[in-house]
Amino acid sequence: MIGVVHVECMLYEASHLKQKRAVLQSVKTKLKQRNLSVAETDYQELWQRAALSIVNVHNEKAGAEKELQRAIHMIESYTEWEITSVHYEWL
């Protein structure tokens, strides 16, 4: 089972792209350490908005969903941003 979660976030205190990218790089590194694939999928040129897509492959839907929920909780722990949208997709 392939699970994908699309997450949109607002970085209210970011004042330039360099600041946004530093936060995104930190998040992406931590997600990759959990064997998740992650990419910034939209808003690359906006400094207060970000969209990430996170992918997990698992032999059961419940396992994939559990890992993706852990990823969402980890993202929520960052005080630099607020999640505005979460959308799951199953392939």
SERO-4910 file (N, C-alpha, C, O; in steps of 0.05 Angstrom, whole numbers):
BEGIN
 pado doro    nc1    nc2    nc3   cac1   cac2   cac3    cc1    cc2    cc3    oc1    oc2    oc3
  Met    A     17    -23      0      0      0      0     18     25      0     38     27     15
  Ile    A     11     44    -17     26     69    -18      8     90     -7    -14     95    -16
  Gly    A     18    104     13      3    126     25     18    152     20     42    155     22
  Val    A      2    172     13     13    199      7     -3    219     24    -28    218     25
  Val    A     11    237     37     -3    258     51      8    285     40     32    289     39
  His    A    -11    302     33     -5    329     23    -10    349     45    -32    350     56
  Val    A     10    364     53      8    382     75     14    411     66     34    416     53
  Glu    A     -4    429     72      1    457     67      5    472     93     -9    466    113
  Cys    A     24    490     94     31    504    118     35    534    113     41    543     91
  Met    A     31    550    134     37    578    133     60    584    153     60    574    175
  Leu    A     79    599    143    102    607    160     99    637    165    110    653    150
  Tyr    A     84    643    185     76    671    190    100    689    196     99    713    189
  Glu    A    121    679    208    143    696    216    166    696    196    186    710    200
  Ala    A    163    681    174    185    681    154    185    707    139    164    717    131
  Ser    A    208    719    137    210    745    124    225    743     96    227    763     82
  His    A    234    719     89    247    716     63    249    686     57    246    669     74
  Leu    A    255    680     32    256    652     23    278    636     37    275    612     42
  Lys    A    300    649     43    322    635     57    313    624     84    321    602     91
  Gln    A    298    639     98    288    631    124    268    607    121    269    588    136
  Lys    A    250    609    101    231    588     96    246    562     89    240    541     99
  Arg    A    266    564     71    280    540     62    296    527     85    300    503     85
  Ala    A    306    543    104    320    531    127    301    513    143    309    491    151
  Val    A    277    523    148    257    507    163    250    482    147    249    460    158
  Leu    A    244    485    121    237    463    105    259    442    103    253    418    104
  Gln    A    284    450    101    306    431    100    308    415    125    313    391    124
  Ser    A    304    428    148    304    413    174    282    392    175    287    369    183
  Val    A    258    400    167    236    381    167    240    358    148    236    335    154
  Lys    A    249    364    124    254    344    104    275    324    112    273    300    108
  Thr    A    296    334    125    317    316    135    307    297    156    313    273    155
  Lys    A    291    307    175    280    290    196    260    269    184    260    246    193
  Leu    A    245    277    165    226    258    152    241    236    137    233    213    138
  Lys    A    262    244    123    278    224    108    292    205    127    296    181    119
  Gln    A    299    213    151    311    195    170    291    174    180    299    153    190
  Arg    A    265    179    176    244    160    183    237    143    159    216    130    159
  Asn    A    253    143    138    248    127    114    223    136     99    209    119     88
  Leu    A    217    161    100    195    172     85    206    189     62    227    201     65
  Ser    A    192    189     40    200    206     18    184    232     20    161    232     27
  Val    A    198    254     16    185    280     19    195    300     -2    219    299    -10
  Ala    A    177    317    -11    184    337    -31    167    362    -27    143    360    -19
  Glu    A    179    385    -31    163    410    -32    149    410    -59    162    410    -80
  Thr    A    123    411    -59    108    407    -84     94    433    -94     82    432   -116
  Asp    A     94    454    -79     81    479    -89     91    502    -72    103    499    -51
  Tyr    A     86    526    -82     92    551    -68    122    555    -64    130    568    -44
  Gln    A    139    545    -82    168    547    -78    178    576    -77    198    582    -64
  Glu    A    164    594    -89    174    622    -90    159    640    -70    164    664    -70
  Leu    A    141    629    -55    127    645    -34    141    640     -7    145    617      0
  Trp    A    147    660      7    163    657     31    146    652     56    158    645     77
  Gln    A    120    654     56    104    648     79     85    624     75     68    620     92
  Arg    A     89    610     54     71    587     48     88    564     38    107    568     23
  Ala    A     80    540     45     94    516     36     75    493     33     54    491     46
  Ala    A     81    475     14     66    451      9     86    428      7    105    429     -9
  Leu    A     81    408     23     98    384     23     81    360     16     58    358     24
  Ser    A     92    341      2     80    315     -2     99    294      9    123    293      4
  Ile    A     87    277     26    102    256     40     91    229     32     67    225     32
  Val    A    109    211     25    101    184     16    113    162     33    136    164     42
  Asn    A     96    142     38    105    119     53     94     94     39     71     93     31
  Val    A    111     73     37    103     48     25    103     27     48    123     25     62
  His    A     81     12     51     79     -7     72     62    -30     62     46    -27     43
  Asn    A     65    -54     74     49    -76     65     20    -75     74      3    -90     63
  Glu    A     13    -58     92    -14    -54    102    -21    -25    103     -4     -8    109
  Lys    A    -46    -18     98    -55     10     98    -52     21    126    -43     44    129
  Ala    A    -58      6    147    -56     15    174    -27     23    181    -23     43    195
  Gly    A     -8      8    172     20     15    177     28     40    164     42     57    175
  Ala    A     20     43    138     27     68    123     14     92    136     26    113    139
  Glu    A    -12     88    144    -26    111    157    -13    119    183    -11    143    189
  Lys    A     -5    100    199      9    105    224     34    121    220     39    141    235
  Glu    A     50    114    201     75    128    195     70    157    185     84    175    192
  Leu    A     50    159    168     43    186    158     32    204    180     38    228    180
  Gln    A     17    193    199      7    208    221     30    217    239     29    239    250
  Arg    A     49    200    243     73    207    258     88    231    245     97    249    258
  Ala    A     89    230    219    101    252    204     86    278    208     99    299    212
  Ile    A     60    277    208     43    301    212     48    312    241     51    336    244
  His    A     49    294    260     54    303    288     82    316    291     85    336    305
  Met    A    102    305    277    128    317    278    128    344    265    140    363    275
  Ile    A    114    347    242    112    373    229     98    393    247    106    416    249
  Glu    A     77    384    261     62    402    279     79    412    303     73    433    314
  Ser    A    100    397    310    117    405    332    134    429    326    145    442    344
  Tyr    A    137    436    301    152    460    293    135    485    299    113    488    288
  Thr    A    146    503    315    131    527    322    133    549    300    118    569    301
  Glu    A    150    545    281    154    565    260    130    566    240    127    586    226
  Trp    A    113    546    240     91    545    221     66    533    232     66    521    254
  Glu    A     45    536    217     19    525    224      9    509    200      9    519    177
  Ile    A      0    484    205    -12    468    183    -39    479    177    -56    482    195
  Thr    A    -44    484    151    -71    495    143    -87    474    128   -111    477    126
  Ser    A    -74    453    118    -89    433    102    -74    407    103    -50    406    100
  Val    A    -89    385    106    -78    358    105    -96    341     87   -120    340     92
  His    A    -85    327     67   -101    311     50    -87    284     45    -64    284     36
  Tyr    A   -100    262     52    -89    235     48    -97    224     21   -119    230     11
  Glu    A    -80    208      9    -85    194    -16    -74    166    -15    -52    162     -5
  Trp    A    -89    146    -24    -80    118    -22    -78    107    -51    -97    110    -67
  Leu    A    -56     94    -56    -51     83    -83    -47     53    -81    -42     40   -101
***
